[in-house]
Amino acid sequence: MRTLYTMEHPADEPVSPRVLLHHFDGAMDAGHAGSLAVEQLLLTLPHSRLATFDVDRLVDYRARRPYMTFDTNTFSEVAMPELVLDLVQDDDGEELLVLHGAEPDYRWQEFAEAVTHLALSMGVTQAVGVGGIPMAIPHTRPTYVHLHGSQPDLLPSQPEVFGRVELPGSMSAFLELRLGQAGLDSRGASAAVPHYVARDNFPQGASALLRAVAEGTGLALPVGDLEAAAAVNRAEIDAEAAKQPEVAAVVSALEAQYDAMAPQAGVAAAQGGTGVDLPSAEEIGARLEAFLEANEADDPGRLDPGPRD
């Protein structure tokens, strides 16, 4: 039977990864937080290709058409999607697996079974999916990372943010479920990204993801480049917001809301709250989105309100 992947690592070279990190292009990833985190690991850490998946059997090219280059009178190249499993060494030399590339359109069950087999056969005990989610929060505050997983008792204490909801599935979520059912400590880390920059790169979110993964797994992961990029990115957002008083006002409201709900404000809240009548996250988000939509046609350089619900 034709398998979904081809092993590229020499069979006589043993590997001992303890952690599998996964992220897929195509699902929601506000601020490109997950893809930036994976990119950071592959740019800064030693790695080699362990397995390549057969994208012809997994990806719908008519739904996500590959980009082709037409030069004068000739098609000169095509950028085909990839879905690969890399063996990476962290800063301390410990091995981990990084699964990344195009999110499968087809054969979800078969793909999850293949990943589960690979993980268990190599001794993986913990898996973590990473990504960004848009939320009504300001870019001027630390990025909140919500952790979820198959073994809730192993997760750190954190606020109850979402409760019980039904939402369209993603391969990252599906894999989190299936790997957990296979007995792994299967987790997800979702960085809260300001919804008004959700379509742009937000390196602060990626940095927060890698820090959360490092803390939860014990891996030594590099974040210095992302933190430097985050500082530059924040200055750019500040400069853009300063040109738009309405946006600056909404960011200020988001800051007040964030500070009122943040753990460091717990004492004040316990003593009767802030005394400020703050708008809800939905009201603030709607106000900012409506303003930016109204002005988007006049100035394409304005801040992006992010994905619509």
N, C-alpha and C positions, 0 to 999 in steps of 0.2 A: 504494500500500500504506500502511495506517495505521501511523505511526511510534509508537515507545514514548514519545516526549517532544515537548514543545512549546518552541521557543526563545522566550525573553522578552526577551533583550537586543537592542537595536537593531542591525540588520545593518550599519549604516554606522559603528558605533563599534568600532574594532578592539580586541582584547584580546590580552595577551601573557603568560599564566600559564606559569610554568616548572614548578610543582608542583601535583599533585592530591592532596588529603587526603581520605580516605574513612572513614566509619563508619556502620554500619547498626544500627538498633534491632531487637531480636528475637533476635540471636545472643548468645553468652556475652559478658558485659562486666562482670566482677567489679568491685565498687565503683563501677559506672557511670563508670569512668575515661574511656572513650572518649567517651561522651555528654557528660560534664562538660567535657572538653577542647574539643569542638565548640561547646558552649554558651558557653564562655568566649570563643572567637574571635568568635562572632556577636554577643555582648553588647558587646564592647569594640572591634571593628575595623569600619571602613566596609565595607559589602557591599551587593550587589544581586543579584536573582534572574536567573540566566542561562538555566536550563532547568527545566521541571517534567515529571516522568515520569507516565505514565498508570497510577495505582495500581489502577484497575479491572481492568487486564490483568495486574497483577503480584502482587496481594495476595489471599490467601484470607480473606475477611471472617468466615467461619464458624470459622476457626481462631483468628483474632485479631479478635474482634468489636469494632467501634467503640463507644466509650462515648457514651451518649445521656442527656440531661437531661430528667427528667419533673418538671414543676412543677404541682402540684395536679391538674389534669385534662388537662394538655397536654404533649406532647413538644415542648420548646422549642428544642432544638439538638442537634447531633451533632458529635463531634470525629472527622473523617475523617483517616486516615493520609495523610502526605505523603512524597514522595521527590523531592528537589530538588537542583539543582546551583547553588551560589552563587559569585559572583565576589567575592573578598575582597581587601582591601589590608592588608598587614602594617604594622608600626609604621614601616617605612622607605618605605612607599608601593609596595612590590612586589606585583604581583598573584599570587594563587593561587586555585585552585578548591577548593571544599569540597563534597563529595557526601555527603549525609546524609538520614536519614529511615528509613522502614520497609524492612526487609530483604525483597527479593522472594521470594515463594513459588513463582512460576511464571516460565518463560521466562528461565532463568539464562543460557543461551548468547546469546540475543537481547539481553538486557540488557547483558551484558559486551561484546558487539560494539558496541552503541550507545555505551557509555561509552568504549570504545577509540577509536571514530571521533571522538567529541567531543574527547578528549584529544589525539589526534594532529593533528587539524585545527587546533587552537589552539596547537600548538607545545609541549605538555607533554613534558618529558623524564624526570620523576621522579614517582613515585606512592608514597604512604605510607598504609597503613591503621593505625588506632589502636584499642586495646581493652585490657581488663583480664582477667587470668587469676588464679584463686584458687590460692594456694600456702601452704605451711606456713612462714610467715615472720612476724616481729613487726611491729606497727605503729610501734614505737619506733625503727626503723632506716630509712635511706634506701631509697626504692623502687627495686628493680632493674627495668630495662627490657630485655627480651630483643629483639634485632633479628634479623630474618630477611629474606630477599629473593631475587630472581632472579639477582643478581650477587654471590655471596658474597665475592668478592675485594674488593668495595667496602665491605663491612661492617667496623666496628671490631673489634678483638680482644676476645673475650668468652669466658666459660666455656662448655664443652659441657654443657648442662643436660638436654636432652631426647633426644638421640640420634635413632634412627629409630622413628617411631610411626605408627599409622593412627588417624584420628579423624574424627568426623562433620564434613562440610564446612560452611563458612559462606560467604556471599556475599563477605565481606571477603577470605577466603583464596582463593576462586575468582577474584576480580578481581585479586588479587596475582599469581596464576598466569598468567591470560590477558594482563594488561598486560605482564608480563615476557616472555611469548612474542611479544608485538608489538614488542619491542625497547626498552621503557622500563626504566629502573632502578626496578623495582617492589619495594617493601619493606613490611614490617609491623613495628609497634612494639607489644609486649605488656608492659604493666605488671604486675608481680607484686604482687597485693593479698592481705593477710592473709585467709585463708579464713574467719575468724570474723567479719569485717565485709563479706564479699563481696556481701551483699544490700543493704547500705547505701551511701550516698554516701561515697566516699573521695577527697576532693580532692587528697590527697598523690599519689595515683596519676595523676590528670589532669595535675597540675603536672609530674610526672616525664615523662609522655608528651610534653607540649609542649616541654619542654627537650630531649628526645631528638630530636624532629622538627626543632627549630630548629638543633641541632648537625649533624644529618645533611643538612639542606637549605640552610642559610645564611639561612633566613628569620628575621625579627625578630618573635617571637611573645610576647604578654603573658602573664605567669604570676603577677604580683603578687597579684591577687585570690585566685587558687587557693592560693597559699602562705599568705595570711592565713587563709583558710578551713581550710586543713590544720592550722594551729596550734590553732584552736578545736576542730576535730574530734578532734585527738589528746588534748587536755585532757578532752574528753567521754568518750573511750574509756578513758583512764586512770582517770577517776573511776568509771566503771562497773565496770572490772576490779578496782578496789580494794575494791569491795563483795563480790567473789567470790574468796576466797583460792585456790580451785582454779584459776580462770582466771589469776590473777596468777602462780601457780606455773608454769603451762604457758607463759605469755608469757615468763617468765624462761628457761625451757628453750629456747624458740625464739630468744631473744636470744643465748644461748650457742652454739647451732647456727649462727646467722647469722654471728656474730663469728668462729667457727672456719673458716667457708667463705669469708668476705669477702676481697677482694683485699688489704686492709690487714693481714690476719692471715697473709699468705703467708709472711712470714719465720718466724713461730712454727711454722707448719705444716711448713715445710721443715726445721726443727730437731727434728722428731719429734712434731708435733701438740700439742694442748692438754693431753693427759694426762687429759681428762675423758671418761668413757664416756657419750656423748650418744645419746639415742634417735633413731631415724630420723624423717624428715619424716612418713612414713605413721603411725608410732606416735604421734607427738605430735598429728597431726591427728585420729586416731581417738580419742585420749584426750579432747581438747577437745570434739570433736563429741558423744561419748557423754555427757559431763558436761552440756553445754548442752541436749541433747535431754531428758535426765532432769529438768531443772529448768525447761524452757521453759513447761510448763503451769502451774507455780506462780507464775512471774513473767514475763509477756510483755515486760517491759522489759529483760530480760537480753540480753547480747550474742548476736547471731545467729551460729550456726555456719557459715552460708553454704550454697551449693549442695551437694547430695549427688551422689556419683558414680553 
